[in-house]
């Protein structure tokens, strides 16, 4: 359908996948749904398929779509066996990491997993979104994949994974449990968050970049950002070809490995409670380094550092003159 000027789009799906593809500026919004059902007989599977509808609602300049499931008659769902090794397996696997996932959907609490009597029913949604449209997509259990979008894009998954590439604008993606992967982003605000799961990014250029995980590793390369914050409660952080202006990287439990020429960097802070910090820089890169762990904890390879001072708060090193001010705190470890 043709969208009104300035209207944004929201879509929610319970179990399955959402794939978003770019349309033309000012073009029409198109939504296709593929329903997969499994039952004892073909007639029963067809009847189950017919229970799926897509509802549409306009509110406050937003066009909202909900993939409606028969939650009153079927409060539990599972992945059909045909989908476990099917065409969409790379999007829907792994769907559930525990025996079941609870979610409120359509005003009712539903269970997704392997519960006895669960309906084998899911929906794969394909959306063509016109360029320069703000949009939000929520997949409760499953995956989201989008590419070539321009606008303010919000992705949310309760349990599953999201993958995005060639995104221009602002991007915010969250998952309760699962992986977030992004390639080639250009814009102002870039924010990824997982409760538990890995974050993997490549070729990112943002004004503000924030990556956070409760438990999970963070990996990335080719990252440019004016301001960067990276935090994980438990997990390793590995970032290379990193060129931020200001940065803060911290992990409660895990190692930090950063590789940067520091050509744009003015200030940076690295912290880990229990883990090691590795900083790989160019052979001629100047910088100031304050290490809270002390002189004995700082080990160098192919780099000559001058000890400027040492006290109760740690050691101060300098390499050549000028360059960014860096601080490292490893909780007493090297």
N, C-alpha and C positions, 0 to 999 in steps of 0.2 A: 504494500500500500504506500501511498505518497504521504510523507510526514509533513506536518505543519512546520512553519519556520521556527527554528529554535527548540523544537521538541526533542527530548532525549528518550532513550529506549531502555527498558529493563526487562529481563527475562529470567525466570526461575524454573529449574527442572529438578526432579527428585533423584532419579536413578538413571544413569546412562552417560551421555556426553553432549556438549555444546561445541559446535564448530562455527566460528565467525569469519566471514570472508568480506573483502572490501567491495563496495559498489561504486557508482559514479557520484561525484558531488551533485547534490540535488536529486539523485535518483530515488527509486522506490525501495522500501524495505520489503524483503522477502523472507519468509520463514517456512521451512519444510521440516516435517517430523516423520521419522521412521520408527514405528512401534514394533517391538519384538516381544512376543508372548509365548509361553510354553505351558501346555496342559496335557491331560491324559488323552484327549481327543482333539481333532482339528476344529470341531464345532466349539468346544470349550475354549480353545486358544483364540478363535475368532471373536467369541463373545467377550473375552478378556481384553482383546485389542480394542474393541469398540467402546470400552469404558474410558479410554483416553480422549480428552478434549483439550483444546488450548483456549483459555479465556483471555479476553482483552479488556483493559480498563484504562481510561484516561484520567490523570490526576495531576494537578499543579504543573502543567507543561510536560508531563512525562507519560509516555505510552508504555503501559506495563502488560506483560504477557506471562501467564502462569500455565505450565503444563499440568493439567489437573488429572490426578490419579483417583481411583475409587477408594479413598482412604477410610471411608465409613464401613464399607463391606470387606475391605482387605487392609488391615492395619500393619501387615508385615510383607516385605518384598525380598526377593533374591535374584541373583544374576542367572538368566537362562543358560543352560548348558551349551547351547549352540553359539553363544557369544564368547565363551572362554577362550576359544582358539580362532575366532572369526575375524572378519575384516577390521572390526573396530577394537580388537583386543589391545592394541597399543594405547588406546585412549581409556579403556575401561579397566585395565589390569595394572596394578592391583587395585581392585575396588574396595575391599574391606580387609583391614589388617587384623581385626578382632573378630569374635564370633558374630557380633552384631553392632550396628551403629543406630543410635536413637536420634530422631529429629522431629521437630514440629513442622508439619507441612499441611497446608490447607485447613488450618485450625485444629489439627488432630496429631497426637503423638504417634509416630510410625517407627517400626523397626526394620532395619535393612541388614541382611546377612544370611544366615543359614537356619533361621528359626523353622520349626516344624509347621507345615501348613502355609508357609510364605508363598505369595503369588510370584511366579516367575515372569516379571514384566518390567520392561525398561523402555526408554525413549531416547533416540539419537536425534538431536536438533541441529539443522544447518540454517545459518542466518546470513543473508547478504545485507550488510549495513552500509548505507551511504557514507561517503567520506565527510569529515568535519561534523560528526554527530557524537555527542556524549552518550555513553552506554554503560550499563551495569549488567553483569551476568553472574548468576548464582547457581552452582551445581552442588546439590547436597551430597551425593555420593557418586563419584565418577570423575570425569575429566573435562577440562575446557581447553580448546586450542583455537588461537586466533592469529591472524596475520594481516599485514598491510593496512592497519587501522590508523585513523588520524582523529584525535579528539581527546576527551577525558574518559579514560577507560578504567572501569573497576571490575575486578574478577574476584570471586569468592567461592571457596570449596570447603565443605565441612570435612569430608574425607575423600582424598583422591589427589590428582595432580593437575597443574595448569602449565601450558606452554604457549609462549607468545613470541612473535618475531615481526620485525619491521613495524614497530609502533612509534607513532609520532604524536607528541602531546604530553599528557600526564597519565601515568600508569600506577595503579594501586592494586596489588594482588595479595590475597590472604588465603591460607588453608589451615584448618585445624590439625590435620594430619596428612602429610603427603609432600610431594616435591613441586618446586616452582622453577621453571626454566625460561629464560628470556634471551633472545638474540636480537641484536641491532635495534637499539632504542635511541631516539633523539627527542629531547623535550626538557621541561623545567623540573617536574617533580616525579621521582621514581621511587616507589616504596613497595618492598616485598616483605611478607611476614608469614612464618609458619609456626604452629604450635609444636609440631614434631615433624621433621622432614628436611631434606636438603634443598639448598638454594644454589642454582647454577646459572651464571650470567656471562654473556660475551658481547663485546662491541657496544658499550653503553656510553652515552654522552648526555649528562644531566646537570642541571644547576644544583639540585638537591637530591641526594641519593641516601636511602636508608634501608638497611637489610637487617632483619631480626629473626632469630629462631629461639624456641624454648629448648629444643634438643635437636641437633642436626648440624651438618657441616655447611660451610659457605665457600663456594669456589667461584672464581671469576677471572676474566682477562679482558684487556683492551678497555679499561675503564677510565673515563674522564669525568670529573665532577668538581664543581666549585666548592661544595660542602658535602662530606661523606661521613655517615655514621654506620658502623657495622657492629652488631652485638649478637652473641649467642650465649645462652646459659651453659650449654654443654655441647661441644663440638669444635672441630678444627676450622680455621679460617685460612684459605689459600687464595691470594690475589696477585696477579701478575700483569705486567704492562699497565701499571696503575699510575695515574697522573691526577691526583686531586689537589685542590688548593689548600683546603683545610680538611683534616680527617681525624676520626676517632675509631679505633678498632679495639674491641674487648671481648673476652670470653671467660666465663667462670671456670670452665674445665676444658682444656684443649690447647693445641699449639697454634701459633700465628706465624704465617709465612707470607711476607710481602716482597714484591719485586717492583722497583720504580726507579726512574732516572731522577725523580724529584725536581724536574725542571720548572714545574708550576707551584710546587708545594711551599707554603709559608710556615705551616705549623701542623704537627701531627702527634697524636698520643696513642700508645699501644699498651694494652693491659691484659694479663691473664692471671687468674688466681693460682691455677695449677697447670703449668705448661711452659713450653719454650717459645721464644720469639726469634725468628730469623728475618733479617732485613737485608735484601739484596739490592744493591745500588750500582750506578755506573762507576767506572774506574776513576773518573775525575770529579765525581759529585761532591760538592762541599755541604757540610751540615754541622749543626750543634746537636749533641746527644746527652740527655740526662737519664742515667740508668739508676733506678731506685734500689736495685739489688746490689750495687757496689761494683768495684773494679774487678774483683775475682770472678764475677759472673759474666763479664763481657768477654767474648771470644771473637777474634777477627780472623779472616782468611783473605789475603790479598789486599787488605785495607790497612792503612796506617792512621791511627788515631792518636791525638795529643791529649794527655790528661791535663785538664784545666784546673780541676779542684775535686776534693773528696771530703765528705762529711757524713753526719748521721742520716741525712736524707738521700745518700747515694753518691754517685760519681758523675762528674761533668766532663765530657769529651768534646773535642772539636776536630774536624777534618777540613783543612784549608780555611779560608775566610769566607764569610757570608753563608748563604744557603739557609734552609729551613731550620726551625727549632723543633727537635724531636724529643719525646719522652717515652721511656719504656719502664713498665712495672711488671715484674713476673712473680710477685708474691714471694720473693725470696729465692726463686729458682733462677737458673741461667737461661 
